[in-house]
Amino acid sequence: MTTVFVATCDLAGVPALPDSLESALKALESDGVVRSWFDPSLLATQLSVKRTELAHLDGLDDAERTRRIADVY
């Protein structure tokens, strides 16, 4: 296995990854190229499922959120 180190200056202009699931979903929705990789009904379903999951976890503390996710998966 080869380890590659990247200097910070080499990352100039590379956008950061989204910092939350909601941010990632918004980025997906706003990126026409990425959206084109998926059937529209599949994408709509995935977005809906993930937003429903977020709604079910909203307001829970980390311990309860972790417990509920562990129970499902």
N, CA, C and O atoms as a Tripos MOL2 file, in Angstrom:
@<TRIPOS>MOLECULE
protein
  292   291    73     0     0
PROTEIN
NO_CHARGES

@<TRIPOS>ATOM
      1 N           0.8500   -1.1720    0.0000 N.3       1 MET1
      2 CA          0.0000    0.0000    0.0000 C.3       1 MET1
      3 C           0.8970    1.2370    0.0000 C.2       1 MET1
      4 O           1.8890    1.2970    0.7270 O.2       1 MET1
      5 N           0.5460    2.2020   -0.8060 N.am      2 THR2
      6 CA          1.3010    3.4360   -0.9100 C.3       2 THR2
      7 C           0.5680    4.5460   -0.1650 C.2       2 THR2
      8 O          -0.6400    4.7170   -0.3230 O.2       2 THR2
      9 N           1.2910    5.2830    0.6330 N.am      3 THR3
     10 CA          0.7240    6.4290    1.3290 C.3       3 THR3
     11 C           1.0680    7.6830    0.5440 C.2       3 THR3
     12 O           2.2220    7.9200    0.1870 O.2       3 THR3
     13 N           0.0420    8.4780    0.2840 N.am      4 VAL4
     14 CA          0.2370    9.7100   -0.4740 C.3       4 VAL4
     15 C          -0.1050   10.8790    0.4390 C.2       4 VAL4
     16 O          -1.1770   10.9120    1.0440 O.2       4 VAL4
     17 N           0.7990   11.8240    0.5330 N.am      5 PHE5
     18 CA          0.5620   13.0340    1.3070 C.3       5 PHE5
     19 C           0.2960   14.1710    0.3320 C.2       5 PHE5
     20 O           1.0110   14.3450   -0.6550 O.2       5 PHE5
     21 N          -0.7420   14.9370    0.6240 N.am      6 VAL6
     22 CA         -1.1160   16.0490   -0.2370 C.3       6 VAL6
     23 C          -0.9250   17.3410    0.5520 C.2       6 VAL6
     24 O          -1.4410   17.4920    1.6590 O.2       6 VAL6
     25 N          -0.1890   18.2470   -0.0280 N.am      7 ALA7
     26 CA          0.0290   19.5410    0.6180 C.3       7 ALA7
     27 C          -1.2480   20.3690    0.5460 C.2       7 ALA7
     28 O          -2.0130   20.2740   -0.4130 O.2       7 ALA7
     29 N          -1.4620   21.1690    1.5580 N.am      8 THR8
     30 CA         -2.6500   22.0250    1.6040 C.3       8 THR8
     31 C          -2.7530   22.8970    0.3610 C.2       8 THR8
     32 O          -3.8490   23.1160   -0.1550 O.2       8 THR8
     33 N          -1.6270   23.3920   -0.1180 N.am      9 CYS9
     34 CA         -1.6690   24.2570   -1.3020 C.3       9 CYS9
     35 C          -2.1510   23.4950   -2.5400 C.2       9 CYS9
     36 O          -2.6760   24.1000   -3.4740 O.2       9 CYS9
     37 N          -1.9730   22.1610   -2.5480 N.am     10 ASP10
     38 CA         -2.4490   21.3570   -3.6700 C.3      10 ASP10
     39 C          -3.9700   21.2420   -3.6730 C.2      10 ASP10
     40 O          -4.5670   20.8700   -4.6830 O.2      10 ASP10
     41 N          -4.5860   21.5600   -2.5540 N.am     11 LEU11
     42 CA         -6.0410   21.4490   -2.4410 C.3      11 LEU11
     43 C          -6.7540   22.7750   -2.6890 C.2      11 LEU11
     44 O          -7.9790   22.8490   -2.5890 O.2      11 LEU11
     45 N          -6.0070   23.8030   -3.0060 N.am     12 ALA12
     46 CA         -6.6140   25.1010   -3.2760 C.3      12 ALA12
     47 C          -7.6210   24.9620   -4.4110 C.2      12 ALA12
     48 O          -7.3040   24.4230   -5.4710 O.2      12 ALA12
     49 N          -8.8100   25.4410   -4.1850 N.am     13 GLY13
     50 CA         -9.8510   25.3780   -5.2050 C.3      13 GLY13
     51 C         -10.6910   24.1090   -5.1640 C.2      13 GLY13
     52 O         -11.7060   24.0170   -5.8550 O.2      13 GLY13
     53 N         -10.2790   23.1280   -4.3600 N.am     14 VAL14
     54 CA        -11.0670   21.8930   -4.2370 C.3      14 VAL14
     55 C         -12.1550   22.1580   -3.1940 C.2      14 VAL14
     56 O         -11.8440   22.4990   -2.0530 O.2      14 VAL14
     57 N         -13.4090   22.0070   -3.5690 N.am     15 PRO15
     58 CA        -14.4760   22.3010   -2.6030 C.3      15 PRO15
     59 C         -14.4780   21.2840   -1.4600 C.2      15 PRO15
     60 O         -14.1630   20.1090   -1.6520 O.2      15 PRO15
     61 N         -14.8340   21.7550   -0.2870 N.am     16 ALA16
     62 CA        -14.9390   20.8790    0.8800 C.3      16 ALA16
     63 C         -16.1590   19.9770    0.7320 C.2      16 ALA16
     64 O         -17.1330   20.3260    0.0660 O.2      16 ALA16
     65 N         -16.0850   18.8260    1.3590 N.am     17 LEU17
     66 CA        -17.2470   17.9410    1.3910 C.3      17 LEU17
     67 C         -18.3240   18.5650    2.2710 C.2      17 LEU17
     68 O         -18.0010   19.3290    3.1810 O.2      17 LEU17
     69 N         -19.5970   18.2570    2.0220 N.am     18 PRO18
     70 CA        -20.6660   18.7780    2.8740 C.3      18 PRO18
     71 C         -20.4410   18.3510    4.3280 C.2      18 PRO18
     72 O         -19.9150   17.2690    4.5900 O.2      18 PRO18
     73 N         -20.8400   19.2050    5.2630 N.am     19 ASP19
     74 CA        -20.6160   18.9170    6.6710 C.3      19 ASP19
     75 C         -21.8040   18.2710    7.3710 C.2      19 ASP19
     76 O         -21.7600   18.0340    8.5780 O.2      19 ASP19
     77 N         -22.8610   17.9870    6.6230 N.am     20 SER20
     78 CA        -24.0370   17.3300    7.1990 C.3      20 SER20
     79 C         -24.7820   16.5980    6.0830 C.2      20 SER20
     80 O         -24.5650   16.8450    4.8970 O.2      20 SER20
     81 N         -25.6490   15.7070    6.4900 N.am     21 LEU21
     82 CA        -26.4520   14.9980    5.4940 C.3      21 LEU21
     83 C         -27.3480   15.9700    4.7390 C.2      21 LEU21
     84 O         -27.4850   15.8630    3.5200 O.2      21 LEU21
     85 N         -27.9530   16.9080    5.4410 N.am     22 GLU22
     86 CA        -28.8230   17.8810    4.7600 C.3      22 GLU22
     87 C         -28.0350   18.7010    3.7410 C.2      22 GLU22
     88 O         -28.5250   18.9600    2.6420 O.2      22 GLU22
     89 N         -26.8250   19.1080    4.0970 N.am     23 SER23
     90 CA        -25.9810   19.8410    3.1500 C.3      23 SER23
     91 C         -25.6480   18.9800    1.9420 C.2      23 SER23
     92 O         -25.6300   19.4690    0.8130 O.2      23 SER23
     93 N         -25.3860   17.7070    2.1770 N.am     24 ALA24
     94 CA        -25.0770   16.7890    1.0760 C.3      24 ALA24
     95 C         -26.2830   16.6100    0.1580 C.2      24 ALA24
     96 O         -26.1330   16.5590   -1.0630 O.2      24 ALA24
     97 N         -27.4690   16.5150    0.7390 N.am     25 LEU25
     98 CA        -28.6720   16.3690   -0.0760 C.3      25 LEU25
     99 C         -28.9180   17.6200   -0.9170 C.2      25 LEU25
    100 O         -29.2990   17.5250   -2.0840 O.2      25 LEU25
    101 N         -28.7020   18.7890   -0.3220 N.am     26 LYS26
    102 CA        -28.8660   20.0380   -1.0680 C.3      26 LYS26
    103 C         -27.8420   20.1360   -2.2040 C.2      26 LYS26
    104 O         -28.1640   20.5810   -3.3050 O.2      26 LYS26
    105 N         -26.6050   19.7150   -1.9200 N.am     27 ALA27
    106 CA        -25.5640   19.7380   -2.9600 C.3      27 ALA27
    107 C         -25.9250   18.7890   -4.0920 C.2      27 ALA27
    108 O         -25.7360   19.1180   -5.2630 O.2      27 ALA27
    109 N         -26.4350   17.6310   -3.7580 N.am     28 LEU28
    110 CA        -26.8620   16.6620   -4.7700 C.3      28 LEU28
    111 C         -27.9720   17.2470   -5.6260 C.2      28 LEU28
    112 O         -27.9290   17.1520   -6.8520 O.2      28 LEU28
    113 N         -28.9610   17.8490   -4.9900 N.am     29 GLU29
    114 CA        -30.0760   18.4360   -5.7330 C.3      29 GLU29
    115 C         -29.6400   19.5660   -6.6600 C.2      29 GLU29
    116 O         -30.2360   19.7670   -7.7190 O.2      29 GLU29
    117 N         -28.6130   20.2960   -6.2690 N.am     30 SER30
    118 CA        -28.2080   21.4530   -7.0580 C.3      30 SER30
    119 C         -27.1850   21.1130   -8.1480 C.2      30 SER30
    120 O         -26.8310   21.9800   -8.9460 O.2      30 SER30
    121 N         -26.7140   19.8850   -8.1910 N.am     31 ASP31
    122 CA        -25.6990   19.4870   -9.1650 C.3      31 ASP31
    123 C         -26.3390   18.6950  -10.3000 C.2      31 ASP31
    124 O         -26.6100   17.5020  -10.1710 O.2      31 ASP31
    125 N         -26.5710   19.3790  -11.4040 N.am     32 GLY32
    126 CA        -27.2290   18.7430  -12.5490 C.3      32 GLY32
    127 C         -26.4670   17.5650  -13.1210 C.2      32 GLY32
    128 O         -27.0780   16.6010  -13.5830 O.2      32 GLY32
    129 N         -25.1500   17.6230  -13.0970 N.am     33 VAL33
    130 CA        -24.3530   16.5110  -13.6290 C.3      33 VAL33
    131 C         -24.5660   15.2700  -12.7830 C.2      33 VAL33
    132 O         -24.8390   14.1920  -13.3120 O.2      33 VAL33
    133 N         -24.4430   15.4130  -11.4830 N.am     34 VAL34
    134 CA        -24.6120   14.2580  -10.6010 C.3      34 VAL34
    135 C         -26.0470   13.7520  -10.6580 C.2      34 VAL34
    136 O         -26.2770   12.5440  -10.7000 O.2      34 VAL34
    137 N         -27.0180   14.6700  -10.6590 N.am     35 ARG35
    138 CA        -28.4200   14.2420  -10.7630 C.3      35 ARG35
    139 C         -28.6480   13.4140  -12.0180 C.2      35 ARG35
    140 O         -29.4630   12.4910  -12.0060 O.2      35 ARG35
    141 N         -27.9450   13.7270  -13.0970 N.am     36 SER36
    142 CA        -28.1570   13.0140  -14.3640 C.3      36 SER36
    143 C         -27.6760   11.5690  -14.3080 C.2      36 SER36
    144 O         -28.0190   10.7760  -15.1850 O.2      36 SER36
    145 N         -26.8990   11.2150  -13.3090 N.am     37 TRP37
    146 CA        -26.4220    9.8420  -13.1660 C.3      37 TRP37
    147 C         -27.5070    8.9020  -12.6590 C.2      37 TRP37
    148 O         -27.3450    7.6840  -12.7300 O.2      37 TRP37
    149 N         -28.6030    9.4380  -12.1510 N.am     38 PHE38
    150 CA        -29.6410    8.6430  -11.5020 C.3      38 PHE38
    151 C         -30.9830    8.8210  -12.1990 C.2      38 PHE38
    152 O         -31.2900    9.8960  -12.7150 O.2      38 PHE38
    153 N         -31.7650    7.7730  -12.2070 N.am     39 ASP39
    154 CA        -33.1440    7.8710  -12.6780 C.3      39 ASP39
    155 C         -33.8690    8.8610  -11.7670 C.2      39 ASP39
    156 O         -33.7010    8.8040  -10.5490 O.2      39 ASP39
    157 N         -34.6660    9.7620  -12.3280 N.am     40 PRO40
    158 CA        -35.3250   10.7760  -11.4980 C.3      40 PRO40
    159 C         -36.1660   10.2030  -10.3550 C.2      40 PRO40
    160 O         -36.1790   10.7690   -9.2610 O.2      40 PRO40
    161 N         -36.8650    9.0960  -10.5880 N.am     41 SER41
    162 CA        -37.6880    8.5410   -9.5060 C.3      41 SER41
    163 C         -36.8200    7.9160   -8.4080 C.2      41 SER41
    164 O         -37.1810    7.9660   -7.2330 O.2      41 SER41
    165 N         -35.6810    7.3310   -8.7840 N.am     42 LEU42
    166 CA        -34.7650    6.7860   -7.7870 C.3      42 LEU42
    167 C         -34.1970    7.9180   -6.9370 C.2      42 LEU42
    168 O         -34.1340    7.8070   -5.7130 O.2      42 LEU42
    169 N         -33.7900    8.9910   -7.5760 N.am     43 LEU43
    170 CA        -33.2280   10.1300   -6.8550 C.3      43 LEU43
    171 C         -34.2720   10.7420   -5.9250 C.2      43 LEU43
    172 O         -33.9680   11.0470   -4.7720 O.2      43 LEU43
    173 N         -35.4750   10.9200   -6.4050 N.am     44 ALA44
    174 CA        -36.5410   11.4880   -5.5720 C.3      44 ALA44
    175 C         -36.8140   10.6020   -4.3630 C.2      44 ALA44
    176 O         -37.0290   11.1040   -3.2590 O.2      44 ALA44
    177 N         -36.8060    9.2950   -4.5660 N.am     45 THR45
    178 CA        -37.0250    8.3640   -3.4600 C.3      45 THR45
    179 C         -35.8980    8.4510   -2.4430 C.2      45 THR45
    180 O         -36.1500    8.5140   -1.2400 O.2      45 THR45
    181 N         -34.6670    8.4550   -2.9140 N.am     46 GLN46
    182 CA        -33.5170    8.5290   -2.0070 C.3      46 GLN46
    183 C         -33.5420    9.8230   -1.1880 C.2      46 GLN46
    184 O         -33.3230    9.8000    0.0230 O.2      46 GLN46
    185 N         -33.8080   10.9370   -1.8480 N.am     47 LEU47
    186 CA        -33.8850   12.2120   -1.1420 C.3      47 LEU47
    187 C         -34.9990   12.1870   -0.0940 C.2      47 LEU47
    188 O         -34.8170   12.6750    1.0210 O.2      47 LEU47
    189 N         -36.1300   11.6290   -0.4490 N.am     48 SER48
    190 CA        -37.2550   11.5580    0.4740 C.3      48 SER48
    191 C         -36.9360   10.6680    1.6780 C.2      48 SER48
    192 O         -37.2280   11.0350    2.8160 O.2      48 SER48
    193 N         -36.3460    9.5170    1.4340 N.am     49 VAL49
    194 CA        -35.9940    8.5950    2.5200 C.3      49 VAL49
    195 C         -35.0070    9.2540    3.4800 C.2      49 VAL49
    196 O         -35.1860    9.1940    4.6960 O.2      49 VAL49
    197 N         -33.9750    9.8780    2.9400 N.am     50 LYS50
    198 CA        -32.9610   10.4970    3.7950 C.3      50 LYS50
    199 C         -33.5410   11.6680    4.5880 C.2      50 LYS50
    200 O         -33.1760   11.8630    5.7480 O.2      50 LYS50
    201 N         -34.4280   12.4420    3.9890 N.am     51 ARG51
    202 CA        -35.0330   13.5650    4.7180 C.3      51 ARG51
    203 C         -36.0030   13.0520    5.7920 C.2      51 ARG51
    204 O         -36.1280   13.6590    6.8560 O.2      51 ARG51
    205 N         -36.6760   11.9520    5.5170 N.am     52 THR52
    206 CA        -37.5450   11.3440    6.5270 C.3      52 THR52
    207 C         -36.7130   10.8400    7.6950 C.2      52 THR52
    208 O         -37.0930   11.0190    8.8520 O.2      52 THR52
    209 N         -35.5720   10.2060    7.3990 N.am     53 GLU53
    210 CA        -34.6730    9.7570    8.4650 C.3      53 GLU53
    211 C         -34.2220   10.9360    9.3210 C.2      53 GLU53
    212 O         -34.2230   10.8520   10.5490 O.2      53 GLU53
    213 N         -33.8360   12.0360    8.6720 N.am     54 LEU54
    214 CA        -33.4180   13.2210    9.4160 C.3      54 LEU54
    215 C         -34.5460   13.7350   10.3160 C.2      54 LEU54
    216 O         -34.3000   14.1280   11.4570 O.2      54 LEU54
    217 N         -35.7610   13.7320    9.8130 N.am     55 ALA55
    218 CA        -36.9000   14.2170   10.5910 C.3      55 ALA55
    219 C         -37.1340   13.3410   11.8220 C.2      55 ALA55
    220 O         -37.4690   13.8500   12.8910 O.2      55 ALA55
    221 N         -36.9590   12.0360   11.6740 N.am     56 HIS56
    222 CA        -37.1590   11.1230   12.8080 C.3      56 HIS56
    223 C         -36.0800   11.2960   13.8750 C.2      56 HIS56
    224 O         -36.3230   11.0150   15.0480 O.2      56 HIS56
    225 N         -34.9060   11.7500   13.4860 N.am     57 LEU57
    226 CA        -33.7980   11.9050   14.4280 C.3      57 LEU57
    227 C         -33.6860   13.3220   14.9890 C.2      57 LEU57
    228 O         -32.9460   13.5620   15.9420 O.2      57 LEU57
    229 N         -34.4190   14.2480   14.3970 N.am     58 ASP58
    230 CA        -34.3350   15.6450   14.8050 C.3      58 ASP58
    231 C         -34.7130   15.8040   16.2770 C.2      58 ASP58
    232 O         -35.7180   15.2590   16.7320 O.2      58 ASP58
    233 N         -33.9020   16.5490   17.0050 N.am     59 GLY59
    234 CA        -34.1960   16.8400   18.3990 C.3      59 GLY59
    235 C         -33.6920   15.8060   19.3870 C.2      59 GLY59
    236 O         -33.7830   16.0150   20.5960 O.2      59 GLY59
    237 N         -33.1620   14.6950   18.8970 N.am     60 LEU60
    238 CA        -32.6460   13.6620   19.7930 C.3      60 LEU60
    239 C         -31.2040   13.9720   20.1700 C.2      60 LEU60
    240 O         -30.4650   14.5680   19.3860 O.2      60 LEU60
    241 N         -30.8060   13.5650   21.3720 N.am     61 ASP61
    242 CA        -29.3970   13.7340   21.7360 C.3      61 ASP61
    243 C         -28.5730   12.6560   21.0230 C.2      61 ASP61
    244 O         -29.1260   11.7150   20.4550 O.2      61 ASP61
    245 N         -27.2570   12.8050   21.0600 N.am     62 ASP62
    246 CA        -26.3730   11.8900   20.3300 C.3      62 ASP62
    247 C         -26.5660   10.4370   20.7390 C.2      62 ASP62
    248 O         -26.5690    9.5470   19.8870 O.2      62 ASP62
    249 N         -26.7290   10.1870   22.0430 N.am     63 ALA63
    250 CA        -26.8790    8.8080   22.5230 C.3      63 ALA63
    251 C         -28.1510    8.1690   21.9700 C.2      63 ALA63
    252 O         -28.1230    7.0240   21.5200 O.2      63 ALA63
    253 N         -29.2550    8.8940   22.0010 N.am     64 GLU64
    254 CA        -30.5190    8.3480   21.4980 C.3      64 GLU64
    255 C         -30.4780    8.1890   19.9900 C.2      64 GLU64
    256 O         -30.9750    7.1980   19.4550 O.2      64 GLU64
    257 N         -29.8930    9.1520   19.3040 N.am     65 ARG65
    258 CA        -29.7570    9.0630   17.8430 C.3      65 ARG65
    259 C         -28.9350    7.8300   17.4720 C.2      65 ARG65
    260 O         -29.3060    7.0850   16.5660 O.2      65 ARG65
    261 N         -27.8340    7.6180   18.1620 N.am     66 THR66
    262 CA        -26.9790    6.4640   17.8980 C.3      66 THR66
    263 C         -27.7180    5.1670   18.1690 C.2      66 THR66
    264 O         -27.6180    4.2220   17.3860 O.2      66 THR66
    265 N         -28.4680    5.1080   19.2830 N.am     67 ARG67
    266 CA        -29.2260    3.9030   19.6210 C.3      67 ARG67
    267 C         -30.2540    3.5760   18.5330 C.2      67 ARG67
    268 O         -30.3840    2.4220   18.1240 O.2      67 ARG67
    269 N         -30.9730    4.5800   18.0760 N.am     68 ARG68
    270 CA        -31.9940    4.3340   17.0580 C.3      68 ARG68
    271 C         -31.3820    3.8740   15.7350 C.2      68 ARG68
    272 O         -31.9150    2.9800   15.0770 O.2      68 ARG68
    273 N         -30.2690    4.4820   15.3500 N.am     69 ILE69
    274 CA        -29.6130    4.0620   14.1120 C.3      69 ILE69
    275 C         -29.1030    2.6340   14.2510 C.2      69 ILE69
    276 O         -29.2420    1.8340   13.3260 O.2      69 ILE69
    277 N         -28.5120    2.3050   15.4030 N.am     70 ALA70
    278 CA        -28.0110    0.9450   15.6430 C.3      70 ALA70
    279 C         -29.1390   -0.0720   15.6130 C.2      70 ALA70
    280 O         -28.9500   -1.1880   15.1300 O.2      70 ALA70
    281 N         -30.3080    0.2940   16.1190 N.am     71 ASP71
    282 CA        -31.4590   -0.6130   16.1260 C.3      71 ASP71
    283 C         -31.9140   -0.9440   14.7080 C.2      71 ASP71
    284 O         -32.3650   -2.0570   14.4330 O.2      71 ASP71
    285 N         -31.7920    0.0280   13.8170 N.am     72 VAL72
    286 CA        -32.2500   -0.1800   12.4410 C.3      72 VAL72
    287 C         -31.2240   -0.9390   11.6140 C.2      72 VAL72
    288 O         -31.5730   -1.8250   10.8340 O.2      72 VAL72
    289 N         -29.9620   -0.5860   11.7890 N.am     73 TYR73
    290 CA        -28.9200   -1.1790   10.9480 C.3      73 TYR73
    291 C         -28.1500   -2.2340   11.6960 C.2      73 TYR73
    292 O         -27.2330   -2.8390   11.1410 O.2      73 TYR73
@<TRIPOS>BOND
     1     1     2 1
     2     2     3 1
     3     3     4 2
     4     3     5 am
     5     5     6 1
     6     6     7 1
     7     7     8 2
     8     7     9 am
     9     9    10 1
    10    10    11 1
    11    11    12 2
    12    11    13 am
    13    13    14 1
    14    14    15 1
    15    15    16 2
    16    15    17 am
    17    17    18 1
    18    18    19 1
    19    19    20 2
    20    19    21 am
    21    21    22 1
    22    22    23 1
    23    23    24 2
    24    23    25 am
    25    25    26 1
    26    26    27 1
    27    27    28 2
    28    27    29 am
    29    29    30 1
    30    30    31 1
    31    31    32 2
    32    31    33 am
    33    33    34 1
    34    34    35 1
    35    35    36 2
    36    35    37 am
    37    37    38 1
    38    38    39 1
    39    39    40 2
    40    39    41 am
    41    41    42 1
    42    42    43 1
    43    43    44 2
    44    43    45 am
    45    45    46 1
    46    46    47 1
    47    47    48 2
    48    47    49 am
    49    49    50 1
    50    50    51 1
    51    51    52 2
    52    51    53 am
    53    53    54 1
    54    54    55 1
    55    55    56 2
    56    55    57 am
    57    57    58 1
    58    58    59 1
    59    59    60 2
    60    59    61 am
    61    61    62 1
    62    62    63 1
    63    63    64 2
    64    63    65 am
    65    65    66 1
    66    66    67 1
    67    67    68 2
    68    67    69 am
    69    69    70 1
    70    70    71 1
    71    71    72 2
    72    71    73 am
    73    73    74 1
    74    74    75 1
    75    75    76 2
    76    75    77 am
    77    77    78 1
    78    78    79 1
    79    79    80 2
    80    79    81 am
    81    81    82 1
    82    82    83 1
    83    83    84 2
    84    83    85 am
    85    85    86 1
    86    86    87 1
    87    87    88 2
    88    87    89 am
    89    89    90 1
    90    90    91 1
    91    91    92 2
    92    91    93 am
    93    93    94 1
    94    94    95 1
    95    95    96 2
    96    95    97 am
    97    97    98 1
    98    98    99 1
    99    99   100 2
   100    99   101 am
   101   101   102 1
   102   102   103 1
   103   103   104 2
   104   103   105 am
   105   105   106 1
   106   106   107 1
   107   107   108 2
   108   107   109 am
   109   109   110 1
   110   110   111 1
   111   111   112 2
   112   111   113 am
   113   113   114 1
   114   114   115 1
   115   115   116 2
   116   115   117 am
   117   117   118 1
   118   118   119 1
   119   119   120 2
   120   119   121 am
   121   121   122 1
   122   122   123 1
   123   123   124 2
   124   123   125 am
   125   125   126 1
   126   126   127 1
   127   127   128 2
   128   127   129 am
   129   129   130 1
   130   130   131 1
   131   131   132 2
   132   131   133 am
   133   133   134 1
   134   134   135 1
   135   135   136 2
   136   135   137 am
   137   137   138 1
   138   138   139 1
   139   139   140 2
   140   139   141 am
   141   141   142 1
   142   142   143 1
   143   143   144 2
   144   143   145 am
   145   145   146 1
   146   146   147 1
   147   147   148 2
   148   147   149 am
   149   149   150 1
   150   150   151 1
   151   151   152 2
   152   151   153 am
   153   153   154 1
   154   154   155 1
   155   155   156 2
   156   155   157 am
   157   157   158 1
   158   158   159 1
   159   159   160 2
   160   159   161 am
   161   161   162 1
   162   162   163 1
   163   163   164 2
   164   163   165 am
   165   165   166 1
   166   166   167 1
   167   167   168 2
   168   167   169 am
   169   169   170 1
   170   170   171 1
   171   171   172 2
   172   171   173 am
   173   173   174 1
   174   174   175 1
   175   175   176 2
   176   175   177 am
   177   177   178 1
   178   178   179 1
   179   179   180 2
   180   179   181 am
   181   181   182 1
   182   182   183 1
   183   183   184 2
   184   183   185 am
   185   185   186 1
   186   186   187 1
   187   187   188 2
   188   187   189 am
   189   189   190 1
   190   190   191 1
   191   191   192 2
   192   191   193 am
   193   193   194 1
   194   194   195 1
   195   195   196 2
   196   195   197 am
   197   197   198 1
   198   198   199 1
   199   199   200 2
   200   199   201 am
   201   201   202 1
   202   202   203 1
   203   203   204 2
   204   203   205 am
   205   205   206 1
   206   206   207 1
   207   207   208 2
   208   207   209 am
   209   209   210 1
   210   210   211 1
   211   211   212 2
   212   211   213 am
   213   213   214 1
   214   214   215 1
   215   215   216 2
   216   215   217 am
   217   217   218 1
   218   218   219 1
   219   219   220 2
   220   219   221 am
   221   221   222 1
   222   222   223 1
   223   223   224 2
   224   223   225 am
   225   225   226 1
   226   226   227 1
   227   227   228 2
   228   227   229 am
   229   229   230 1
   230   230   231 1
   231   231   232 2
   232   231   233 am
   233   233   234 1
   234   234   235 1
   235   235   236 2
   236   235   237 am
   237   237   238 1
   238   238   239 1
   239   239   240 2
   240   239   241 am
   241   241   242 1
   242   242   243 1
   243   243   244 2
   244   243   245 am
   245   245   246 1
   246   246   247 1
   247   247   248 2
   248   247   249 am
   249   249   250 1
   250   250   251 1
   251   251   252 2
   252   251   253 am
   253   253   254 1
   254   254   255 1
   255   255   256 2
   256   255   257 am
   257   257   258 1
   258   258   259 1
   259   259   260 2
   260   259   261 am
   261   261   262 1
   262   262   263 1
   263   263   264 2
   264   263   265 am
   265   265   266 1
   266   266   267 1
   267   267   268 2
   268   267   269 am
   269   269   270 1
   270   270   271 1
   271   271   272 2
   272   271   273 am
   273   273   274 1
   274   274   275 1
   275   275   276 2
   276   275   277 am
   277   277   278 1
   278   278   279 1
   279   279   280 2
   280   279   281 am
   281   281   282 1
   282   282   283 1
   283   283   284 2
   284   283   285 am
   285   285   286 1
   286   286   287 1
   287   287   288 2
   288   287   289 am
   289   289   290 1
   290   290   291 1
   291   291   292 2
@<TRIPOS>SUBSTRUCTURE
     1 MET1         2 RESIDUE 1 A MET
     2 THR2         6 RESIDUE 1 A THR
     3 THR3        10 RESIDUE 1 A THR
     4 VAL4        14 RESIDUE 1 A VAL
     5 PHE5        18 RESIDUE 1 A PHE
     6 VAL6        22 RESIDUE 1 A VAL
     7 ALA7        26 RESIDUE 1 A ALA
     8 THR8        30 RESIDUE 1 A THR
     9 CYS9        34 RESIDUE 1 A CYS
    10 ASP10       38 RESIDUE 1 A ASP
    11 LEU11       42 RESIDUE 1 A LEU
    12 ALA12       46 RESIDUE 1 A ALA
    13 GLY13       50 RESIDUE 1 A GLY
    14 VAL14       54 RESIDUE 1 A VAL
    15 PRO15       58 RESIDUE 1 A PRO
    16 ALA16       62 RESIDUE 1 A ALA
    17 LEU17       66 RESIDUE 1 A LEU
    18 PRO18       70 RESIDUE 1 A PRO
    19 ASP19       74 RESIDUE 1 A ASP
    20 SER20       78 RESIDUE 1 A SER
    21 LEU21       82 RESIDUE 1 A LEU
    22 GLU22       86 RESIDUE 1 A GLU
    23 SER23       90 RESIDUE 1 A SER
    24 ALA24       94 RESIDUE 1 A ALA
    25 LEU25       98 RESIDUE 1 A LEU
    26 LYS26      102 RESIDUE 1 A LYS
    27 ALA27      106 RESIDUE 1 A ALA
    28 LEU28      110 RESIDUE 1 A LEU
    29 GLU29      114 RESIDUE 1 A GLU
    30 SER30      118 RESIDUE 1 A SER
    31 ASP31      122 RESIDUE 1 A ASP
    32 GLY32      126 RESIDUE 1 A GLY
    33 VAL33      130 RESIDUE 1 A VAL
    34 VAL34      134 RESIDUE 1 A VAL
    35 ARG35      138 RESIDUE 1 A ARG
    36 SER36      142 RESIDUE 1 A SER
    37 TRP37      146 RESIDUE 1 A TRP
    38 PHE38      150 RESIDUE 1 A PHE
    39 ASP39      154 RESIDUE 1 A ASP
    40 PRO40      158 RESIDUE 1 A PRO
    41 SER41      162 RESIDUE 1 A SER
    42 LEU42      166 RESIDUE 1 A LEU
    43 LEU43      170 RESIDUE 1 A LEU
    44 ALA44      174 RESIDUE 1 A ALA
    45 THR45      178 RESIDUE 1 A THR
    46 GLN46      182 RESIDUE 1 A GLN
    47 LEU47      186 RESIDUE 1 A LEU
    48 SER48      190 RESIDUE 1 A SER
    49 VAL49      194 RESIDUE 1 A VAL
    50 LYS50      198 RESIDUE 1 A LYS
    51 ARG51      202 RESIDUE 1 A ARG
    52 THR52      206 RESIDUE 1 A THR
    53 GLU53      210 RESIDUE 1 A GLU
    54 LEU54      214 RESIDUE 1 A LEU
    55 ALA55      218 RESIDUE 1 A ALA
    56 HIS56      222 RESIDUE 1 A HIS
    57 LEU57      226 RESIDUE 1 A LEU
    58 ASP58      230 RESIDUE 1 A ASP
    59 GLY59      234 RESIDUE 1 A GLY
    60 LEU60      238 RESIDUE 1 A LEU
    61 ASP61      242 RESIDUE 1 A ASP
    62 ASP62      246 RESIDUE 1 A ASP
    63 ALA63      250 RESIDUE 1 A ALA
    64 GLU64      254 RESIDUE 1 A GLU
    65 ARG65      258 RESIDUE 1 A ARG
    66 THR66      262 RESIDUE 1 A THR
    67 ARG67      266 RESIDUE 1 A ARG
    68 ARG68      270 RESIDUE 1 A ARG
    69 ILE69      274 RESIDUE 1 A ILE
    70 ALA70      278 RESIDUE 1 A ALA
    71 ASP71      282 RESIDUE 1 A ASP
    72 VAL72      286 RESIDUE 1 A VAL
    73 TYR73      290 RESIDUE 1 A TYR
